[in-house]
Amino acid sequence: MVSAAFLTSAGSSNARPVGETNVEIDALKGMLLAHKLWLRNERGGRRADLSLKVLRNYTLPGIDLTRGKLTGVQLIHCDLTDAKLFEADLASFLHEKG
């Protein structure tokens, strides 16, 4: 799991197509912490659900979204180096590299 210290945003664009839900960095950190607990079957854990969300300009080295729900997620200009996506739901996944 990526440490919150490594989770950064390189900036954001205010121009977004209608219907997109951008994920703020604090919400993403909370989701990743809950997902880590969920993977360990620990109290307070919850499966990460980024369905139909948009992440822009994030640096996410080593992010662990194993078995996460990523249906329709858009990762735009995000660094996913060494990301763990084992058994993740990647239906309609979009990764646009910068």
Residue, then its C-alpha position, 0 to 999 in steps of 0.5 A: m500500500v502506498s504511504a500517504a506521504f507519497l500520494t501527491s497531486a501535481g495540480s488540477s484542472n478546473a475544466r471537467p466534462v459534465g458528469e465527472t466526479n473528481v476525487e480530492i486527495d484527502a478523500l483518496k487517502g481515507m479510501l486507501l487506508a480503509h481499503k488497506l484495512w479491508l484487505r487485511n479483514e480488519r475493523g473499519g475496512r472497506r473495499a476501495d470504490l473508484s467507480l466513475k471517478v476521475l483522478r487527475n495529476y496524481t503521483l501514486p507509486g506502488i498504490d495497492l488497489t488489489r480487488g478494488k472496484l475501478t469500473g469506469v475510473q479515469l486516471i488522467h496524467c497519473d503515475l501508477t508505477d508499481a501499482k498493484l491491481f490484482e483482481a481489481d474490477l477494471a471494466s471501462f478503465l481509462h489511463e491517460k498518460g501525460 
